[in-house]
Amino acid sequence: MKLYDCILFNDEIELLELRLKETEDVVYKWVIVECDMNFQQKPKPLYFKENKSHFGPYLNRIHHVVIDKHPVGPHPVIEHYQRRCLQKAWLDAGAVVGDLIMISDADEIADSETLKKLLAAPPPTMVVLKQYLYYYTVDCLQNQTWNGPVVFQLGSGEYDAQQIRNRKNRLPVVKPGGWHFSWLGPVDRIQYKLRCLDVGRESRGDFHRPSADDVEFISECIRSGKDIFGRTDEYAKKRFVDIVPGSLHPKHIESWLQKYPQFAQRP
């Protein structure tokens, strides 16, 4: 049995480096699906293709798929189509019945020790990995946990990765599941992500969609841990934590931060 890590990728080059290092001893092949359009159907660079040199030691274990033909429509048409391309991608990468498949976004890094246990004793049904949830930097921890990667043993039927994603909050939970580094800065990256938010996510109730042009507000959120969407409930509160490799953080977080210190708020 082999583990195929199937990744919806946008521009998370640095996080992908950390993900590959964290899971290199357990993943057989990484399946990376990348689109030439962002979620608002505007052309975007093929960031993985342009940065392959970052991943030299892993390239023989990476199956990279570029989506350059896609349906037209408002968000989330592109996102859902890109995710639905994962099944063909993992089959083209060599996955067969009985192998273990993991579906997740690039910023959802699974705990390798938990993956080893799942390989040793495959789950009888789909499971979801419950993760620590970070905002802005890798040391700004939100009270809320995150149901992220879905893991299952491949059968002979058809799989719709988007439908699987939609079900993740109703699946049996496995933990420790790893780390979701959401809305990772710096400011320009958060601005880009805000501009790609679906049109339907306008301000409503306790959710306030900020302007992507409000650099001062975004910077203050990063510095203080303030919620970028103005949520005040307990689940949305954040605090700065120490870096703890192998627990609160991936095992290789310290060497990664030496290379990318901009992703930690506190020294």
N, C-alpha and C positions, 0 to 999 in steps of 0.2 A: 504494500500500500504506500502511495506517495501523496504528499500534500502540495496542492496547487493554490497559490495565493493570488487571487484574481482582484485586480485593483482598478478602480475608476480614477483616472489621473487627469489633473488639470495643469498645475504649474508647481507642484510641491516638491521641487528638486531636493532641497535640503532634508525635508522630512523623509523622502524616499531613501536617501542615504542611510538615515538612522533606522528605518524600517528594515532594509536589507541586512544591515549589520546585526540587528536584534534577532532576526529570524533565519540567518544563514545556515544554522546548524539543524534546522528542522524542515524548512521549505525545500521541496524538490525543484520547483520552477515557479517563477513569478510571471503572471500574465497581466500585462499592462495595456489597458485600452485608453487611447488618447484621441481626441477629436480636434479637427482644425477650426472648429467654431466654439465660441463660448456659449453659455446657456441662454444668452440673449441673441444668438445667431449672428454674432459679429466675428469676423475672422480673428484667429489668435495664432500665435506661434506654436509650433509643435515642440514644446519645451523639452520633453524627454529626448526626442530625436536630435535636437540641437545640443544636448548636454550629455550625450552618451559617454563622453570621456570621463565623466564623474563615476561611471559604473563599470569600468574595465574589468575588474575581477569577477563580476557577476554576469557579464553579457551572455556567456554561454548557457546561463540558466534563466534568461529573460526572454519571454515571448512577447514582442511588442506589436500591437495592432493599431494602425492609424485609421480612424473613421473619417473618410472624406466625401461620403455620400450619405445624406441623412434627410429625414422629413423636415418640412417647413411648418412652423407654428410657434406660438408663444411658449415661454418657459412653463412647465418642465419638459417640453417635447424632446429637446436635445439631450438633456440629462437622462431621461428615461430610455431613449433609444440607445444612447451610449452604454448604459448599464445592461440593456437587453442583448447587446453584442457580446457580452461576456461568455455566454454558453458556447457559441461557435469558437470563440478564442480559446477557451480551455480545452475543447476537443481538438482543435488544430495544434495545440501545444502538446498533445499526447495523452491527456487524461482519459482513463478508461473506467468502466464500472468497477466499483470497489475503492477507487481512490478518494481521498478527502479533498473537498473543495471549500475554500474560504472566500467569501464575497465581502468586500468593504471598500470604503473610500480611502484615498492615499493617506489622509491624516489620522486614520484609525489604526494604530499599531498594536498588534496582538502580543500578548505575553508568550514568549517562546516556551517557557516551562509548561504552561497550560496546553499549548499546542502539542508538545511531546506526549502529554497524558492522553490527549484526544486521539493521537495516532496509535498509542498503545492499546487504547480501549475506545474504539469508535462509537460515537453516540448513536443510539437506535433511531433517533429522529433529528431533525434540524435543531441546532442550539444557537443561542446568541451569546457573545462575549460581553460581559458587563465591564465597562471601563471607567477609569478616572477621566474627568472632563476638565480640560484646561482652556482658558481663553487668553488670547493676545500673546502670551509668553508661556514658556514651559514650566514656570513656577507660579502661575496665577490659577489656582485651583477653585473650581466652582463646587458648591455643595452638592449639586445634582450629579448623579452618575449617568453613564451613557450606555445604551444598548447599541453596540456597533457591529463588528464583524459577525456574519452568519456562517456557521460551519456545518457541513453535512457530508455523508458518504454518498458518492455518486451512484445513481441507479441507471436504469436503461431508458427512462422516460425523458420528456422534454422539461426544461427548466426555464422559467422566466425570472431573470435575476431581479427585475424591478418588482415583481409580485412578491418575491422572497424578501426583498428590502421592506416592502410595505407591511409584512407580517412580523417583523423582527421584535416588536414590543409584545407580541403574544407567544413568543417561543420560550422554551425552557432556558434558564439563565445559567451560564458557567462563569465562575470567577475564581481567581483574579483574571480579568480579561484583557488587561493592557491599558492603553492610554489614547484618548482622543484629544489631539491638539487643534482646537477649533479657532477660527478667526486669528490665526497666527500672524503677528505683525511682520514688518514695520507698517507705518501708516499707509504707505502707497498700496500695499497688498490688501489691507482692509478696505481701502477706497475701491479697489478693483472688485473685490467680492461684493461690496454693497451695490455697485453698479450692475452686478450680475444677478442680484436678488430677483426672484420672480415678481412680476408686476402685482400679483394679488396680495403680497405681503406688505400692504400699506399699514400705517399706524391704526391700531384699534385696541380697545380695552387697555391692558397694561403693556401692550407691545407698541413701541414708538420707533418707527423706522427713521434713523438719522440721515441727514444729507451726506452723501459721499464727499462733498466739497468742504465739510466742516472739519478742517484739519485740527483746529484747537480742541474740539470736543473729542475726536478720536484719540488724539494724543493724551488727553486727560484720562480717558478710559484705560489706556495702556498703563499710564503711570500709577493710577490709583486703584485699578481693579473695578472701577465703576461699570455697571452693566450698560453695554452699548445700545441696548433696546429699551432702557428705562424700566426694566422689570424690578420690582421691589420685594417680591415674595422670597421666602427663605431659600428656596431651591436655587434661585439665581444669584445669591450672594457669593462673593469670591474672596479668597484670602491668599496671601503670598506664603509659600511653603519652601522649606529647604529642599535642595536636590538630594534625593535618596535613590541611588541606582538599585535596580532590582526589586523595588517596592513601589514607591510613589512615581518612579520613573524607569525607563528602560535601562538595562544593564550598562549600555555604552553611552549614556547621556553625557557623562563628563568629558570624554574625548571629543564628542560631537560638539559640545559647547565651547571647547577650546578652539574649534574651527569656526563656529558660528555663535560668538558671544552675544550677538544682537538679539538672540531669541530668549534670553533670560533677563528679567527685570532687576533682580537683586543679585549682587555678586556672591 
